[in-house]
Amino acid sequence: MTVSPEYQVLVNDEEQYSLWSADRPAPDGWHQVGVRGSKEQCLHHIEQVWTDMRPRSLRLAMATTG
């Protein structure tokens, strides 16, 4: 029986998301969001929450310049 790898969802300070192997620590600058599971489950979560692909700093700059 093969065990499917488990993944986790990470986010950085620019609110960009990434899929990461659950058995590895998050790299510097990235933080766990608490979602773990199959690759498909994690990708589904990212698809639901990451609706604006622009980095956070760009979104904020655009909001203040109108």
PDB file of N, CA, C and O in Angstrom:
ATOM      1  N   MET A   1       0.843  -1.187   0.000  1.00  0.00           N
ATOM      2  CA  MET A   1       0.000   0.000   0.000  1.00  0.00           C
ATOM      3  C   MET A   1       0.887   1.249   0.000  1.00  0.00           C
ATOM      4  O   MET A   1       1.823   1.356   0.792  1.00  0.00           O
ATOM      5  N   THR A   2       0.586   2.167  -0.877  1.00  0.00           N
ATOM      6  CA  THR A   2       1.340   3.412  -0.965  1.00  0.00           C
ATOM      7  C   THR A   2       0.631   4.501  -0.173  1.00  0.00           C
ATOM      8  O   THR A   2      -0.589   4.646  -0.246  1.00  0.00           O
ATOM      9  N   VAL A   3       1.392   5.242   0.565  1.00  0.00           N
ATOM     10  CA  VAL A   3       0.837   6.353   1.333  1.00  0.00           C
ATOM     11  C   VAL A   3       1.036   7.630   0.531  1.00  0.00           C
ATOM     12  O   VAL A   3       2.149   7.944   0.107  1.00  0.00           O
ATOM     13  N   SER A   4      -0.049   8.359   0.331  1.00  0.00           N
ATOM     14  CA  SER A   4       0.036   9.629  -0.392  1.00  0.00           C
ATOM     15  C   SER A   4       0.752  10.650   0.478  1.00  0.00           C
ATOM     16  O   SER A   4       0.528  10.698   1.687  1.00  0.00           O
ATOM     17  N   PRO A   5       1.611  11.464  -0.124  1.00  0.00           N
ATOM     18  CA  PRO A   5       2.293  12.485   0.681  1.00  0.00           C
ATOM     19  C   PRO A   5       1.307  13.516   1.213  1.00  0.00           C
ATOM     20  O   PRO A   5       0.286  13.803   0.589  1.00  0.00           O
ATOM     21  N   GLU A   6       1.628  14.060   2.362  1.00  0.00           N
ATOM     22  CA  GLU A   6       0.799  15.112   2.946  1.00  0.00           C
ATOM     23  C   GLU A   6       1.463  16.457   2.686  1.00  0.00           C
ATOM     24  O   GLU A   6       2.685  16.586   2.748  1.00  0.00           O
ATOM     25  N   TYR A   7       0.645  17.444   2.397  1.00  0.00           N
ATOM     26  CA  TYR A   7       1.131  18.788   2.112  1.00  0.00           C
ATOM     27  C   TYR A   7       0.563  19.772   3.117  1.00  0.00           C
ATOM     28  O   TYR A   7      -0.373  19.462   3.854  1.00  0.00           O
ATOM     29  N   GLN A   8       1.140  20.952   3.134  1.00  0.00           N
ATOM     30  CA  GLN A   8       0.636  22.048   3.949  1.00  0.00           C
ATOM     31  C   GLN A   8       0.623  23.311   3.099  1.00  0.00           C
ATOM     32  O   GLN A   8       1.359  23.422   2.119  1.00  0.00           O
ATOM     33  N   VAL A   9      -0.215  24.253   3.482  1.00  0.00           N
ATOM     34  CA  VAL A   9      -0.308  25.524   2.785  1.00  0.00           C
ATOM     35  C   VAL A   9       0.493  26.550   3.581  1.00  0.00           C
ATOM     36  O   VAL A   9       0.351  26.669   4.798  1.00  0.00           O
ATOM     37  N   LEU A  10       1.339  27.289   2.860  1.00  0.00           N
ATOM     38  CA  LEU A  10       2.137  28.346   3.468  1.00  0.00           C
ATOM     39  C   LEU A  10       1.757  29.686   2.853  1.00  0.00           C
ATOM     40  O   LEU A  10       1.229  29.754   1.743  1.00  0.00           O
ATOM     41  N   VAL A  11       2.039  30.758   3.605  1.00  0.00           N
ATOM     42  CA  VAL A  11       1.820  32.115   3.106  1.00  0.00           C
ATOM     43  C   VAL A  11       3.010  32.962   3.544  1.00  0.00           C
ATOM     44  O   VAL A  11       3.583  32.732   4.609  1.00  0.00           O
ATOM     45  N   ASN A  12       3.379  33.945   2.718  1.00  0.00           N
ATOM     46  CA  ASN A  12       4.467  34.846   3.099  1.00  0.00           C
ATOM     47  C   ASN A  12       3.909  36.208   3.477  1.00  0.00           C
ATOM     48  O   ASN A  12       2.695  36.414   3.467  1.00  0.00           O
ATOM     49  N   ASP A  13       4.794  37.135   3.810  1.00  0.00           N
ATOM     50  CA  ASP A  13       4.346  38.461   4.257  1.00  0.00           C
ATOM     51  C   ASP A  13       3.653  39.256   3.155  1.00  0.00           C
ATOM     52  O   ASP A  13       2.931  40.210   3.446  1.00  0.00           O
ATOM     53  N   GLU A  14       3.859  38.884   1.908  1.00  0.00           N
ATOM     54  CA  GLU A  14       3.187  39.536   0.784  1.00  0.00           C
ATOM     55  C   GLU A  14       1.842  38.867   0.461  1.00  0.00           C
ATOM     56  O   GLU A  14       1.193  39.197  -0.531  1.00  0.00           O
ATOM     57  N   GLU A  15       1.439  37.916   1.326  1.00  0.00           N
ATOM     58  CA  GLU A  15       0.179  37.172   1.186  1.00  0.00           C
ATOM     59  C   GLU A  15       0.132  36.364  -0.105  1.00  0.00           C
ATOM     60  O   GLU A  15      -0.907  36.257  -0.757  1.00  0.00           O
ATOM     61  N   GLN A  16       1.283  35.799  -0.458  1.00  0.00           N
ATOM     62  CA  GLN A  16       1.376  34.869  -1.579  1.00  0.00           C
ATOM     63  C   GLN A  16       1.385  33.466  -0.982  1.00  0.00           C
ATOM     64  O   GLN A  16       2.001  33.239   0.059  1.00  0.00           O
ATOM     65  N   TYR A  17       0.715  32.537  -1.627  1.00  0.00           N
ATOM     66  CA  TYR A  17       0.544  31.197  -1.085  1.00  0.00           C
ATOM     67  C   TYR A  17       1.428  30.189  -1.802  1.00  0.00           C
ATOM     68  O   TYR A  17       1.825  30.384  -2.951  1.00  0.00           O
ATOM     69  N   SER A  18       1.726  29.103  -1.089  1.00  0.00           N
ATOM     70  CA  SER A  18       2.543  28.041  -1.657  1.00  0.00           C
ATOM     71  C   SER A  18       2.141  26.706  -1.043  1.00  0.00           C
ATOM     72  O   SER A  18       1.650  26.630   0.083  1.00  0.00           O
ATOM     73  N   LEU A  19       2.367  25.677  -1.815  1.00  0.00           N
ATOM     74  CA  LEU A  19       2.149  24.297  -1.376  1.00  0.00           C
ATOM     75  C   LEU A  19       3.508  23.770  -0.944  1.00  0.00           C
ATOM     76  O   LEU A  19       4.498  23.966  -1.649  1.00  0.00           O
ATOM     77  N   TRP A  20       3.572  23.102   0.206  1.00  0.00           N
ATOM     78  CA  TRP A  20       4.845  22.658   0.753  1.00  0.00           C
ATOM     79  C   TRP A  20       4.667  21.272   1.376  1.00  0.00           C
ATOM     80  O   TRP A  20       3.615  20.964   1.936  1.00  0.00           O
ATOM     81  N   SER A  21       5.679  20.466   1.275  1.00  0.00           N
ATOM     82  CA  SER A  21       5.625  19.133   1.879  1.00  0.00           C
ATOM     83  C   SER A  21       5.453  19.267   3.391  1.00  0.00           C
ATOM     84  O   SER A  21       6.178  20.031   4.028  1.00  0.00           O
ATOM     85  N   ALA A  22       4.505  18.537   3.969  1.00  0.00           N
ATOM     86  CA  ALA A  22       4.180  18.676   5.386  1.00  0.00           C
ATOM     87  C   ALA A  22       5.292  18.158   6.291  1.00  0.00           C
ATOM     88  O   ALA A  22       5.352  18.518   7.466  1.00  0.00           O
ATOM     89  N   ASP A  23       6.163  17.326   5.759  1.00  0.00           N
ATOM     90  CA  ASP A  23       7.232  16.787   6.602  1.00  0.00           C
ATOM     91  C   ASP A  23       8.487  17.664   6.597  1.00  0.00           C
ATOM     92  O   ASP A  23       9.516  17.278   7.151  1.00  0.00           O
ATOM     93  N   ARG A  24       8.404  18.829   5.980  1.00  0.00           N
ATOM     94  CA  ARG A  24       9.539  19.755   5.942  1.00  0.00           C
ATOM     95  C   ARG A  24       9.160  21.059   6.631  1.00  0.00           C
ATOM     96  O   ARG A  24       8.021  21.512   6.524  1.00  0.00           O
ATOM     97  N   PRO A  25      10.106  21.659   7.332  1.00  0.00           N
ATOM     98  CA  PRO A  25       9.805  22.945   7.973  1.00  0.00           C
ATOM     99  C   PRO A  25       9.621  24.030   6.919  1.00  0.00           C
ATOM    100  O   PRO A  25      10.209  23.970   5.839  1.00  0.00           O
ATOM    101  N   ALA A  26       8.815  24.999   7.239  1.00  0.00           N
ATOM    102  CA  ALA A  26       8.583  26.121   6.320  1.00  0.00           C
ATOM    103  C   ALA A  26       9.880  26.895   6.146  1.00  0.00           C
ATOM    104  O   ALA A  26      10.607  27.112   7.116  1.00  0.00           O
ATOM    105  N   PRO A  27      10.178  27.314   4.920  1.00  0.00           N
ATOM    106  CA  PRO A  27      11.398  28.107   4.711  1.00  0.00           C
ATOM    107  C   PRO A  27      11.261  29.499   5.324  1.00  0.00           C
ATOM    108  O   PRO A  27      10.156  29.948   5.630  1.00  0.00           O
ATOM    109  N   ASP A  28      12.381  30.167   5.497  1.00  0.00           N
ATOM    110  CA  ASP A  28      12.369  31.526   6.051  1.00  0.00           C
ATOM    111  C   ASP A  28      11.437  32.423   5.244  1.00  0.00           C
ATOM    112  O   ASP A  28      11.425  32.388   4.014  1.00  0.00           O
ATOM    113  N   GLY A  29      10.659  33.223   5.961  1.00  0.00           N
ATOM    114  CA  GLY A  29       9.750  34.155   5.310  1.00  0.00           C
ATOM    115  C   GLY A  29       8.380  33.572   4.998  1.00  0.00           C
ATOM    116  O   GLY A  29       7.510  34.286   4.500  1.00  0.00           O
ATOM    117  N   TRP A  30       8.172  32.302   5.275  1.00  0.00           N
ATOM    118  CA  TRP A  30       6.896  31.644   5.008  1.00  0.00           C
ATOM    119  C   TRP A  30       6.313  31.114   6.309  1.00  0.00           C
ATOM    120  O   TRP A  30       7.053  30.724   7.212  1.00  0.00           O
ATOM    121  N   HIS A  31       4.983  31.100   6.404  1.00  0.00           N
ATOM    122  CA  HIS A  31       4.302  30.683   7.631  1.00  0.00           C
ATOM    123  C   HIS A  31       3.175  29.717   7.299  1.00  0.00           C
ATOM    124  O   HIS A  31       2.514  29.852   6.269  1.00  0.00           O
ATOM    125  N   GLN A  32       2.960  28.746   8.171  1.00  0.00           N
ATOM    126  CA  GLN A  32       1.863  27.792   7.995  1.00  0.00           C
ATOM    127  C   GLN A  32       0.542  28.508   8.226  1.00  0.00           C
ATOM    128  O   GLN A  32       0.439  29.384   9.085  1.00  0.00           O
ATOM    129  N   VAL A  33      -0.472  28.125   7.447  1.00  0.00           N
ATOM    130  CA  VAL A  33      -1.801  28.701   7.650  1.00  0.00           C
ATOM    131  C   VAL A  33      -2.734  27.718   8.354  1.00  0.00           C
ATOM    132  O   VAL A  33      -3.884  28.050   8.641  1.00  0.00           O
ATOM    133  N   GLY A  34      -2.244  26.515   8.630  1.00  0.00           N
ATOM    134  CA  GLY A  34      -3.039  25.536   9.355  1.00  0.00           C
ATOM    135  C   GLY A  34      -3.800  24.560   8.484  1.00  0.00           C
ATOM    136  O   GLY A  34      -4.582  23.756   8.990  1.00  0.00           O
ATOM    137  N   VAL A  35      -3.583  24.618   7.184  1.00  0.00           N
ATOM    138  CA  VAL A  35      -4.261  23.699   6.270  1.00  0.00           C
ATOM    139  C   VAL A  35      -3.266  22.632   5.843  1.00  0.00           C
ATOM    140  O   VAL A  35      -2.197  22.938   5.315  1.00  0.00           O
ATOM    141  N   ARG A  36      -3.632  21.372   6.077  1.00  0.00           N
ATOM    142  CA  ARG A  36      -2.804  20.233   5.687  1.00  0.00           C
ATOM    143  C   ARG A  36      -3.695  19.189   5.051  1.00  0.00           C
ATOM    144  O   ARG A  36      -4.884  19.101   5.357  1.00  0.00           O
ATOM    145  N   GLY A  37      -3.119  18.404   4.169  1.00  0.00           N
ATOM    146  CA  GLY A  37      -3.883  17.336   3.540  1.00  0.00           C
ATOM    147  C   GLY A  37      -3.245  16.912   2.238  1.00  0.00           C
ATOM    148  O   GLY A  37      -2.042  17.071   2.033  1.00  0.00           O
ATOM    149  N   SER A  38      -4.066  16.372   1.364  1.00  0.00           N
ATOM    150  CA  SER A  38      -3.577  15.937   0.061  1.00  0.00           C
ATOM    151  C   SER A  38      -3.226  17.165  -0.776  1.00  0.00           C
ATOM    152  O   SER A  38      -3.612  18.287  -0.450  1.00  0.00           O
ATOM    153  N   LYS A  39      -2.501  16.936  -1.840  1.00  0.00           N
ATOM    154  CA  LYS A  39      -2.152  18.025  -2.748  1.00  0.00           C
ATOM    155  C   LYS A  39      -3.413  18.705  -3.263  1.00  0.00           C
ATOM    156  O   LYS A  39      -3.479  19.932  -3.329  1.00  0.00           O
ATOM    157  N   GLU A  40      -4.402  17.918  -3.622  1.00  0.00           N
ATOM    158  CA  GLU A  40      -5.650  18.455  -4.153  1.00  0.00           C
ATOM    159  C   GLU A  40      -6.379  19.299  -3.114  1.00  0.00           C
ATOM    160  O   GLU A  40      -6.898  20.366  -3.442  1.00  0.00           O
ATOM    161  N   GLN A  41      -6.426  18.836  -1.866  1.00  0.00           N
ATOM    162  CA  GLN A  41      -7.098  19.591  -0.803  1.00  0.00           C
ATOM    163  C   GLN A  41      -6.418  20.942  -0.579  1.00  0.00           C
ATOM    164  O   GLN A  41      -7.081  21.970  -0.443  1.00  0.00           O
ATOM    165  N   CYS A  42      -5.095  20.921  -0.542  1.00  0.00           N
ATOM    166  CA  CYS A  42      -4.350  22.154  -0.309  1.00  0.00           C
ATOM    167  C   CYS A  42      -4.498  23.117  -1.481  1.00  0.00           C
ATOM    168  O   CYS A  42      -4.674  24.319  -1.279  1.00  0.00           O
ATOM    169  N   LEU A  43      -4.429  22.601  -2.695  1.00  0.00           N
ATOM    170  CA  LEU A  43      -4.607  23.457  -3.865  1.00  0.00           C
ATOM    171  C   LEU A  43      -6.008  24.052  -3.910  1.00  0.00           C
ATOM    172  O   LEU A  43      -6.188  25.200  -4.314  1.00  0.00           O
ATOM    173  N   HIS A  44      -6.993  23.274  -3.497  1.00  0.00           N
ATOM    174  CA  HIS A  44      -8.370  23.784  -3.452  1.00  0.00           C
ATOM    175  C   HIS A  44      -8.458  24.950  -2.461  1.00  0.00           C
ATOM    176  O   HIS A  44      -9.083  25.969  -2.752  1.00  0.00           O
ATOM    177  N   HIS A  45      -7.839  24.796  -1.305  1.00  0.00           N
ATOM    178  CA  HIS A  45      -7.862  25.877  -0.315  1.00  0.00           C
ATOM    179  C   HIS A  45      -7.207  27.132  -0.889  1.00  0.00           C
ATOM    180  O   HIS A  45      -7.757  28.227  -0.769  1.00  0.00           O
ATOM    181  N   ILE A  46      -6.043  26.984  -1.509  1.00  0.00           N
ATOM    182  CA  ILE A  46      -5.347  28.129  -2.090  1.00  0.00           C
ATOM    183  C   ILE A  46      -6.220  28.805  -3.141  1.00  0.00           C
ATOM    184  O   ILE A  46      -6.297  30.033  -3.197  1.00  0.00           O
ATOM    185  N   GLU A  47      -6.870  28.008  -3.964  1.00  0.00           N
ATOM    186  CA  GLU A  47      -7.754  28.555  -4.998  1.00  0.00           C
ATOM    187  C   GLU A  47      -8.881  29.387  -4.391  1.00  0.00           C
ATOM    188  O   GLU A  47      -9.288  30.397  -4.966  1.00  0.00           O
ATOM    189  N   GLN A  48      -9.384  28.966  -3.232  1.00  0.00           N
ATOM    190  CA  GLN A  48     -10.494  29.670  -2.587  1.00  0.00           C
ATOM    191  C   GLN A  48     -10.053  30.979  -1.934  1.00  0.00           C
ATOM    192  O   GLN A  48     -10.801  31.956  -1.951  1.00  0.00           O
ATOM    193  N   VAL A  49      -8.840  31.012  -1.356  1.00  0.00           N
ATOM    194  CA  VAL A  49      -8.446  32.183  -0.574  1.00  0.00           C
ATOM    195  C   VAL A  49      -7.548  33.163  -1.325  1.00  0.00           C
ATOM    196  O   VAL A  49      -7.510  34.345  -0.980  1.00  0.00           O
ATOM    197  N   TRP A  50      -6.830  32.700  -2.338  1.00  0.00           N
ATOM    198  CA  TRP A  50      -5.894  33.591  -3.040  1.00  0.00           C
ATOM    199  C   TRP A  50      -6.544  34.079  -4.316  1.00  0.00           C
ATOM    200  O   TRP A  50      -6.248  33.594  -5.408  1.00  0.00           O
ATOM    201  N   THR A  51      -7.426  35.039  -4.166  1.00  0.00           N
ATOM    202  CA  THR A  51      -8.219  35.509  -5.304  1.00  0.00           C
ATOM    203  C   THR A  51      -7.586  36.707  -6.009  1.00  0.00           C
ATOM    204  O   THR A  51      -7.965  37.033  -7.134  1.00  0.00           O
ATOM    205  N   ASP A  52      -6.638  37.356  -5.367  1.00  0.00           N
ATOM    206  CA  ASP A  52      -5.934  38.496  -5.965  1.00  0.00           C
ATOM    207  C   ASP A  52      -4.445  38.161  -5.938  1.00  0.00           C
ATOM    208  O   ASP A  52      -3.827  38.144  -4.873  1.00  0.00           O
ATOM    209  N   MET A  53      -3.878  37.898  -7.096  1.00  0.00           N
ATOM    210  CA  MET A  53      -2.499  37.425  -7.187  1.00  0.00           C
ATOM    211  C   MET A  53      -1.456  38.525  -6.963  1.00  0.00           C
ATOM    212  O   MET A  53      -0.265  38.231  -6.864  1.00  0.00           O
ATOM    213  N   ARG A  54      -1.883  39.768  -6.883  1.00  0.00           N
ATOM    214  CA  ARG A  54      -0.923  40.849  -6.669  1.00  0.00           C
ATOM    215  C   ARG A  54      -0.336  40.753  -5.262  1.00  0.00           C
ATOM    216  O   ARG A  54      -1.057  40.432  -4.317  1.00  0.00           O
ATOM    217  N   PRO A  55       0.963  41.027  -5.106  1.00  0.00           N
ATOM    218  CA  PRO A  55       1.548  41.050  -3.768  1.00  0.00           C
ATOM    219  C   PRO A  55       0.846  42.091  -2.890  1.00  0.00           C
ATOM    220  O   PRO A  55       0.332  43.089  -3.394  1.00  0.00           O
ATOM    221  N   ARG A  56       0.828  41.856  -1.603  1.00  0.00           N
ATOM    222  CA  ARG A  56       0.159  42.740  -0.648  1.00  0.00           C
ATOM    223  C   ARG A  56       0.652  44.174  -0.776  1.00  0.00           C
ATOM    224  O   ARG A  56      -0.153  45.106  -0.765  1.00  0.00           O
ATOM    225  N   SER A  57       1.971  44.366  -0.899  1.00  0.00           N
ATOM    226  CA  SER A  57       2.516  45.728  -0.991  1.00  0.00           C
ATOM    227  C   SER A  57       1.993  46.463  -2.219  1.00  0.00           C
ATOM    228  O   SER A  57       1.753  47.668  -2.154  1.00  0.00           O
ATOM    229  N   LEU A  58       1.817  45.782  -3.308  1.00  0.00           N
ATOM    230  CA  LEU A  58       1.272  46.408  -4.513  1.00  0.00           C
ATOM    231  C   LEU A  58      -0.203  46.766  -4.324  1.00  0.00           C
ATOM    232  O   LEU A  58      -0.635  47.852  -4.711  1.00  0.00           O
ATOM    233  N   ARG A  59      -0.970  45.856  -3.731  1.00  0.00           N
ATOM    234  CA  ARG A  59      -2.389  46.151  -3.482  1.00  0.00           C
ATOM    235  C   ARG A  59      -2.537  47.389  -2.600  1.00  0.00           C
ATOM    236  O   ARG A  59      -3.379  48.247  -2.864  1.00  0.00           O
ATOM    237  N   LEU A  60      -1.712  47.478  -1.543  1.00  0.00           N
ATOM    238  CA  LEU A  60      -1.784  48.632  -0.645  1.00  0.00           C
ATOM    239  C   LEU A  60      -1.376  49.920  -1.364  1.00  0.00           C
ATOM    240  O   LEU A  60      -2.019  50.956  -1.196  1.00  0.00           O
ATOM    241  N   ALA A  61      -0.329  49.856  -2.150  1.00  0.00           N
ATOM    242  CA  ALA A  61       0.114  51.038  -2.890  1.00  0.00           C
ATOM    243  C   ALA A  61      -0.950  51.512  -3.867  1.00  0.00           C
ATOM    244  O   ALA A  61      -1.192  52.712  -3.993  1.00  0.00           O
ATOM    245  N   MET A  62      -1.570  50.597  -4.543  1.00  0.00           N
ATOM    246  CA  MET A  62      -2.614  50.954  -5.505  1.00  0.00           C
ATOM    247  C   MET A  62      -3.832  51.525  -4.802  1.00  0.00           C
ATOM    248  O   MET A  62      -4.497  52.409  -5.343  1.00  0.00           O
ATOM    249  N   ALA A  63      -4.137  51.041  -3.613  1.00  0.00           N
ATOM    250  CA  ALA A  63      -5.305  51.523  -2.867  1.00  0.00           C
ATOM    251  C   ALA A  63      -5.088  52.953  -2.377  1.00  0.00           C
ATOM    252  O   ALA A  63      -6.044  53.722  -2.279  1.00  0.00           O
ATOM    253  N   THR A  64      -3.862  53.312  -2.071  1.00  0.00           N
ATOM    254  CA  THR A  64      -3.613  54.656  -1.552  1.00  0.00           C
ATOM    255  C   THR A  64      -3.410  55.689  -2.652  1.00  0.00           C
ATOM    256  O   THR A  64      -3.537  56.889  -2.407  1.00  0.00           O
ATOM    257  N   THR A  65      -3.093  55.230  -3.868  1.00  0.00           N
ATOM    258  CA  THR A  65      -2.894  56.185  -4.968  1.00  0.00           C
ATOM    259  C   THR A  65      -4.152  56.336  -5.810  1.00  0.00           C
ATOM    260  O   THR A  65      -4.209  57.174  -6.710  1.00  0.00           O
ATOM    261  N   GLY A  66      -5.151  55.527  -5.514  1.00  0.00           N
ATOM    262  CA  GLY A  66      -6.435  55.698  -6.131  1.00  0.00           C
ATOM    263  C   GLY A  66      -6.608  55.109  -7.455  1.00  0.00           C
ATOM    264  O   GLY A  66      -7.684  55.218  -8.043  1.00  0.00           O
TER     265      GLY A  66
END
